[in-house]
Amino acid sequence: MLEIKSSGLSDVGRARTHNEDCFEIDTEHRLYLVADGMGGHKYGEVASRVAVEAIRDFVVTTHESDSTWPFVLDSRLRRHSNLLKNAVKEAHDRVLSAIQKDHRLYGMGTTVVSFYLRGDVAAVAHVGDSRAYRLRDGALELLTQDHTWVNEQVVAGYLSEAQARVHPLKNVVTRALGGERDVKVDVREVRVRPGDLYILCSDGLTTMLSDDEIGELANHGASTEEVCRELVQYANSRGGHDNVTVVTLKVDDR
């Protein structure tokens, strides 16, 4: 069985006074989450916390259940990938429900990126611009695609990667939990192997550091704790314009 060593770190940054990010490391169920709340002081924090708690609760209560789920399943995905996808949808519903119960929360939302490992296959599900990376054999690979207006322009060929990094609308997300009535969740399955390092992060990291810089720091980290610390510190040294949250997972043989 594969062994997972993990760490997480969240920091308010250098420009904000309040941290709206939230993360979860559930080593028992091998579930790892990062959420980046939106909606202003306190309310973004509410959205990210509600989402993380909803996903964790859904996974914990259904991961061993043989009962029929009241959800449409994607036949292309494994059972645990379907479970995670529906957990994220449940989180979306929970955020919407919280808004309906307290209209002061109107306008809040959150991004989320999640990693759920069963056996040697991980389900990576996300909504928004929080990201997942894999470092394998020294090379960093982005496992998610940002749900942002700018990234859509890059994919369509209207903007270059360099233009996207400095575009004034680079932080405008096109998908979020708590936004539209329905939410589309992107899910990817990846086979893990010993030596892999996985990084989940909020955009407070990726707006400050390029992928090359993230890969270089991750390669030099001696432990998951050190990688988290170095990434957060480096983002802050660049200005720390936003909250920054990083969760790292290292895969080893037992």
FENSULNOR-V153221 format. One record per pair of residues at least 24 apart in sequence whose C-alpha atoms are under 10 Angstrom apart, sorted by the first residue. I is the first residue (numbers start at 1). J is the second residue. D is the distance in whole Angstrom. If there is no record, write none. Layout:
# FENSULNOR-V153221
<<I;J;D> <I;J;D>>
This chain:
# FENSULNOR-V153221
<<1;119;7> <1;120;8> <1;252;9> <1;253;7> <1;254;6> <2;118;10> <2;119;8> <2;120;7> <2;192;9> <2;193;8> <2;194;7> <2;251;7> <2;252;6> <2;253;5> <2;254;6> <3;194;8> <3;249;10> <3;250;8> <3;251;6> <3;252;5> <3;253;6> <3;254;5> <4;30;8> <4;117;10> <4;194;9> <4;196;10> <4;197;10> <4;248;10> <4;249;6> <4;250;6> <4;251;5> <4;252;6> <4;253;9> <4;254;9> <5;197;9> <5;223;9> <5;224;7> <5;225;9> <5;248;8> <5;249;6> <5;250;5> <5;251;7> <5;252;8> <6;30;10> <6;32;9> <6;197;9> <6;198;9> <6;199;10> <6;223;9> <6;224;6> <6;225;8> <6;228;10> <6;247;7> <6;248;5> <6;249;4> <6;250;6> <6;251;9> <7;32;10> <7;199;10> <7;223;9> <7;224;6> <7;225;5> <7;226;9> <7;227;9> <7;228;7> <7;229;10> <7;246;8> <7;247;6> <7;248;5> <7;249;7> <7;250;9> <8;32;9> <8;33;10> <8;34;9> <8;199;10> <8;200;9> <8;201;10> <8;224;8> <8;225;7> <8;227;10> <8;228;6> <8;229;9> <8;245;7> <8;246;6> <8;247;4> <8;248;6> <8;249;9> <9;201;10> <9;225;8> <9;227;10> <9;228;6> <9;229;7> <9;231;10> <9;232;8> <9;244;8> <9;245;6> <9;246;5> <9;247;7> <9;248;9> <10;34;10> <10;201;9> <10;202;9> <10;228;9> <10;229;9> <10;232;8> <10;243;7> <10;244;6> <10;245;4> <10;246;6> <10;247;9> <11;204;9> <11;229;10> <11;232;7> <11;233;9> <11;236;9> <11;240;9> <11;242;9> <11;243;6> <11;244;5> <11;245;6> <11;246;9> <12;204;9> <12;232;10> <12;236;9> <12;240;8> <12;241;9> <12;242;7> <12;243;4> <12;244;7> <12;245;9> <13;204;8> <13;205;10> <13;232;8> <13;233;9> <13;235;8> <13;236;6> <13;237;9> <13;239;8> <13;240;5> <13;241;6> <13;242;6> <13;243;5> <13;244;6> <13;245;10> <14;235;9> <14;236;6> <14;237;9> <14;238;9> <14;239;6> <14;240;5> <14;241;6> <14;242;7> <14;243;8> <14;244;10> <15;236;9> <15;239;8> <15;240;6> <15;241;5> <15;242;6> <15;243;8> <16;41;10> <16;240;8> <16;241;7> <16;242;6> <16;243;7> <17;41;9> <17;242;10> <17;243;9> <18;42;8> <18;44;10> <18;45;9> <18;242;10> <18;243;8> <19;44;9> <19;45;7> <19;242;9> <19;243;6> <19;244;9> <19;245;10> <20;44;5> <20;45;4> <20;46;8> <20;47;8> <20;48;7> <20;49;9> <20;110;9> <20;242;9> <20;243;7> <20;244;9> <20;245;10> <21;45;6> <21;46;10> <21;47;9> <21;48;6> <21;49;8> <21;110;9> <21;111;9> <21;112;10> <21;201;10> <21;202;8> <21;204;9> <21;242;10> <21;243;7> <21;244;7> <21;245;7> <21;246;10> <22;46;9> <22;47;9> <22;48;6> <22;49;6> <22;50;9> <22;51;9> <22;52;7> <22;53;10> <22;110;10> <22;112;9> <22;202;9> <22;244;10> <22;245;8> <22;246;10> <23;48;8> <23;49;8> <23;51;10> <23;52;7> <23;53;10> <23;112;9> <23;113;10> <23;114;10> <23;200;9> <23;201;9> <23;202;10> <23;245;8> <23;246;8> <23;247;8> <24;49;10> <24;52;7> <24;53;8> <24;55;10> <24;56;8> <24;114;9> <24;247;8> <25;56;9> <25;115;10> <25;247;8> <25;248;10> <25;249;10> <26;56;8> <26;60;10> <26;116;10> <28;60;9> <29;56;9> <29;59;8> <29;60;7> <29;63;8> <29;116;8> <29;117;8> <29;118;9> <30;115;8> <30;116;6> <30;117;6> <30;118;8> <30;119;10> <30;122;9> <30;249;10> <31;55;9> <31;56;8> <31;59;8> <31;60;9> <31;84;9> <31;114;7> <31;115;6> <31;116;5> <31;117;7> <31;118;9> <31;122;10> <31;123;10> <32;56;9> <32;113;8> <32;114;6> <32;115;5> <32;116;6> <32;117;9> <32;124;10> <32;200;8> <32;247;8> <32;248;9> <32;249;9> <33;112;7> <33;113;6> <33;114;4> <33;115;7> <33;116;9> <33;124;10> <33;125;10> <33;126;10> <33;200;7> <33;201;9> <33;246;10> <33;247;8> <34;111;8> <34;112;6> <34;113;5> <34;114;7> <34;115;9> <34;126;10> <34;130;7> <34;131;9> <34;132;10> <34;200;6> <34;201;6> <34;202;7> <34;245;7> <34;246;8> <34;247;7> <35;109;10> <35;110;6> <35;111;5> <35;112;4> <35;113;7> <35;114;9> <35;126;10> <35;127;9> <35;128;9> <35;129;10> <35;130;7> <35;131;10> <35;177;10> <35;200;10> <35;201;8> <35;202;7> <35;203;10> <35;245;9> <36;109;9> <36;110;5> <36;111;5> <36;112;6> <36;113;9> <36;128;9> <36;129;9> <36;130;7> <36;176;10> <36;201;9> <36;202;6> <36;203;8> <36;204;9> <36;243;8> <36;244;9> <36;245;8> <37;108;7> <37;109;6> <37;110;4> <37;111;6> <37;112;9> <37;176;9> <37;177;9> <37;202;10> <37;243;10> <38;107;8> <38;108;6> <38;109;5> <38;110;5> <38;111;8> <38;176;9> <38;177;10> <38;178;10> <39;105;8> <39;106;8> <39;107;6> <39;108;4> <39;109;6> <39;110;8> <40;105;10> <40;107;9> <40;108;8> <40;109;10> <41;108;10> <42;105;9> <42;108;10> <43;99;10> <43;104;9> <43;105;6> <43;106;9> <43;107;9> <43;108;6> <43;109;8> <43;110;10> <44;105;9> <44;107;9> <44;108;6> <44;109;6> <44;110;7> <45;108;9> <45;109;9> <45;110;9> <46;95;9> <46;98;9> <46;105;9> <46;108;8> <46;109;9> <46;110;9> <47;91;9> <47;92;9> <47;94;9> <47;95;6> <47;96;9> <47;98;8> <47;99;9> <47;105;9> <47;107;10> <47;108;6> <47;109;5> <47;110;6> <47;111;9> <47;177;8> <47;178;8> <48;91;9> <48;95;9> <48;108;9> <48;109;7> <48;110;5> <48;111;8> <48;112;8> <48;177;9> <49;91;10> <49;95;9> <49;110;9> <50;91;7> <50;92;9> <50;94;7> <50;95;6> <50;98;8> <50;109;10> <50;110;9> <51;87;9> <51;88;8> <51;89;9> <51;90;8> <51;91;5> <51;92;7> <51;93;9> <51;94;7> <51;95;7> <51;109;9> <51;110;8> <51;111;9> <51;112;8> <51;177;8> <51;178;9> <52;87;10> <52;88;9> <52;91;7> <52;110;10> <52;112;8> <52;113;10> <52;114;9> <53;91;8> <53;94;10> <54;87;7> <54;88;8> <54;89;9> <54;90;7> <54;91;5> <54;92;9> <54;93;9> <54;94;7> <54;95;9> <55;83;10> <55;84;8> <55;85;9> <55;86;9> <55;87;5> <55;88;6> <55;89;9> <55;90;7> <55;91;6> <55;92;9> <55;94;10> <55;112;10> <55;114;9> <56;84;9> <56;87;8> <56;88;9> <56;91;9> <57;87;8> <57;90;10> <57;91;10> <58;83;8> <58;84;8> <58;86;8> <58;87;6> <58;88;9> <58;90;8> <58;91;9> <59;83;7> <59;84;7> <59;86;9> <59;87;7> <59;88;10> <59;116;9> <62;87;10> <77;123;9> <77;187;9> <77;188;9> <77;189;8> <78;118;10> <78;121;9> <78;122;10> <78;123;9> <78;189;8> <79;118;10> <79;123;10> <80;116;8> <80;117;8> <80;118;7> <80;121;9> <80;122;9> <80;123;7> <80;189;10> <81;115;10> <81;116;8> <81;117;9> <81;118;9> <81;121;9> <81;122;8> <81;123;5> <81;124;8> <81;125;8> <81;187;7> <81;188;8> <81;189;7> <82;123;9> <82;125;10> <82;187;9> <83;116;9> <83;123;9> <84;114;8> <84;115;9> <84;116;7> <84;123;7> <84;124;8> <84;125;7> <84;126;10> <84;185;10> <84;187;8> <85;114;9> <85;123;9> <85;124;9> <85;125;6> <85;126;9> <85;184;9> <85;185;6> <85;186;8> <85;187;7> <85;188;10> <86;125;10> <86;185;9> <87;125;10> <88;112;8> <88;113;9> <88;114;9> <88;125;8> <88;126;8> <88;127;8> <88;177;8> <88;183;9> <88;184;10> <88;185;7> <88;186;10> <89;127;10> <89;177;8> <89;182;8> <89;183;7> <89;184;8> <89;185;7> <90;177;10> <91;177;7> <91;178;9> <92;127;10> <92;176;8> <92;177;5> <92;178;5> <92;179;8> <92;180;9> <92;181;9> <92;182;8> <92;183;7> <93;177;8> <93;178;7> <93;181;8> <93;182;9> <93;183;9> <94;177;9> <94;178;8> <95;177;7> <95;178;5> <95;179;9> <96;177;8> <96;178;5> <96;179;8> <96;180;9> <96;181;8> <97;178;9> <98;178;9> <99;178;8> <106;178;9> <106;179;10> <107;178;8> <107;179;8> <108;176;10> <108;177;9> <108;178;7> <108;179;8> <109;175;10> <109;176;6> <109;177;5> <109;178;5> <109;179;6> <109;180;10> <110;173;10> <110;175;9> <110;176;6> <110;177;5> <110;178;7> <110;179;9> <111;147;9> <111;173;9> <111;175;8> <111;176;5> <111;177;6> <111;178;9> <111;202;8> <111;203;10> <112;176;8> <112;177;8> <112;185;10> <112;200;10> <112;201;9> <112;202;8> <113;144;9> <113;186;10> <113;187;10> <113;200;7> <113;201;8> <113;202;8> <114;187;9> <114;200;8> <114;201;10> <115;187;10> <115;188;10> <115;189;10> <115;190;10> <115;198;9> <115;199;10> <115;200;8> <115;249;10> <116;189;10> <117;189;10> <117;190;9> <117;191;9> <117;192;9> <119;191;9> <119;192;9> <120;190;8> <120;191;6> <120;192;5> <120;193;7> <120;194;10> <120;251;10> <121;189;7> <121;190;6> <121;191;4> <121;192;6> <121;193;9> <122;188;8> <122;189;6> <122;190;5> <122;191;6> <122;192;7> <123;187;7> <123;188;6> <123;189;5> <123;190;7> <123;191;9> <124;186;8> <124;187;6> <124;188;5> <124;189;6> <124;190;8> <124;200;10> <125;185;7> <125;186;6> <125;187;4> <125;188;6> <125;189;9> <126;175;10> <126;176;9> <126;177;10> <126;184;9> <126;185;6> <126;186;6> <126;187;7> <126;188;9> <127;173;9> <127;174;9> <127;175;6> <127;176;6> <127;177;7> <127;183;8> <127;184;7> <127;185;6> <127;186;7> <127;187;9> <128;171;10> <128;172;9> <128;173;6> <128;174;7> <128;175;5> <128;176;5> <128;177;8> <128;185;9> <128;186;10> <128;202;10> <128;203;10> <129;171;8> <129;172;9> <129;173;7> <129;174;9> <129;175;8> <129;176;9> <129;201;9> <129;202;7> <129;203;6> <129;206;9> <130;200;7> <130;201;6> <130;202;4> <130;203;6> <130;204;9> <130;205;9> <130;206;9> <130;245;10> <131;199;8> <131;200;6> <131;201;5> <131;202;7> <131;203;7> <131;205;10> <131;206;8> <131;246;10> <132;198;7> <132;199;6> <132;200;5> <132;201;7> <132;202;9> <132;246;10> <132;247;9> <132;248;10> <133;197;8> <133;198;6> <133;199;5> <133;200;7> <133;201;9> <133;211;9> <133;214;9> <133;215;9> <133;248;9> <134;190;10> <134;192;9> <134;196;7> <134;197;6> <134;198;5> <134;199;6> <134;200;9> <134;215;9> <134;218;10> <134;248;10> <134;249;9> <134;250;10> <135;195;9> <135;196;6> <135;197;5> <135;198;6> <135;199;8> <135;214;10> <135;215;7> <135;216;10> <135;218;8> <135;219;8> <135;250;9> <136;192;10> <136;193;9> <136;194;9> <136;195;7> <136;196;5> <136;197;7> <136;198;9> <136;219;9> <137;195;8> <137;196;8> <137;197;10> <137;219;9> <138;195;10> <138;196;9> <138;197;10> <138;215;8> <138;216;9> <138;218;9> <138;219;6> <138;220;10> <139;212;9> <139;215;7> <139;216;9> <139;218;10> <139;219;9> <140;197;9> <140;198;9> <140;199;10> <140;211;7> <140;212;8> <140;213;10> <140;214;8> <140;215;5> <140;216;9> <140;218;9> <140;219;9> <141;198;10> <141;211;9> <141;215;9> <142;198;10> <142;199;9> <142;211;8> <143;187;10> <143;188;8> <143;189;10> <143;190;9> <143;198;10> <143;199;10> <143;200;10> <144;186;8> <144;187;9> <144;188;8> <145;186;9> <146;171;10> <146;173;8> <146;174;9> <146;175;9> <146;203;10> <147;171;10> <147;172;9> <147;173;6> <147;174;5> <147;175;6> <147;176;8> <147;186;10> <148;172;6> <148;173;4> <148;174;5> <148;175;7> <148;176;10> <149;173;6> <149;174;6> <149;175;10> <150;174;9> <165;206;10> <165;207;8> <165;208;10> <165;210;9> <166;207;9> <170;207;9> <171;203;8> <171;207;9> <192;251;8> <192;252;10> <193;250;10> <193;251;7> <193;252;8> <193;253;9> <194;250;8> <194;251;5> <194;252;4> <194;253;6> <194;254;10> <195;250;7> <195;251;6> <195;252;6> <195;253;9> <196;249;8> <196;250;6> <196;251;5> <196;252;8> <197;223;10> <197;224;8> <197;227;10> <197;248;7> <197;249;6> <197;250;5> <197;251;6> <197;252;10> <198;224;10> <198;247;8> <198;248;6> <198;249;5> <198;250;7> <198;251;8> <199;224;9> <199;227;9> <199;228;9> <199;246;7> <199;247;6> <199;248;5> <199;249;7> <199;250;9> <200;245;8> <200;246;6> <200;247;5> <200;248;6> <200;249;9> <201;228;10> <201;231;10> <201;232;10> <201;244;7> <201;245;5> <201;246;4> <201;247;6> <201;248;9> <202;242;9> <202;243;8> <202;244;6> <202;245;5> <202;246;7> <202;247;9> <203;242;8> <203;243;8> <203;244;7> <203;245;8> <203;246;10> <204;232;9> <204;235;8> <204;236;9> <204;240;7> <204;241;7> <204;242;5> <204;243;5> <204;244;4> <204;245;7> <204;246;9> <205;231;7> <205;232;7> <205;233;10> <205;234;9> <205;235;6> <205;236;9> <205;238;10> <205;240;8> <205;241;9> <205;242;8> <205;243;8> <205;244;5> <205;245;7> <205;246;8> <206;231;10> <206;235;8> <206;244;9> <207;235;8> <207;238;10> <207;240;9> <207;241;8> <207;242;9> <207;244;10> <208;232;10> <208;234;8> <208;235;5> <208;236;8> <208;237;9> <208;238;6> <208;239;8> <208;240;7> <208;241;8> <208;242;9> <208;244;10> <209;234;8> <209;235;6> <209;236;10> <209;238;8> <218;248;9> <223;248;9> <223;249;10> <223;250;8> <224;248;6> <224;249;7> <224;250;7> <225;249;10>>
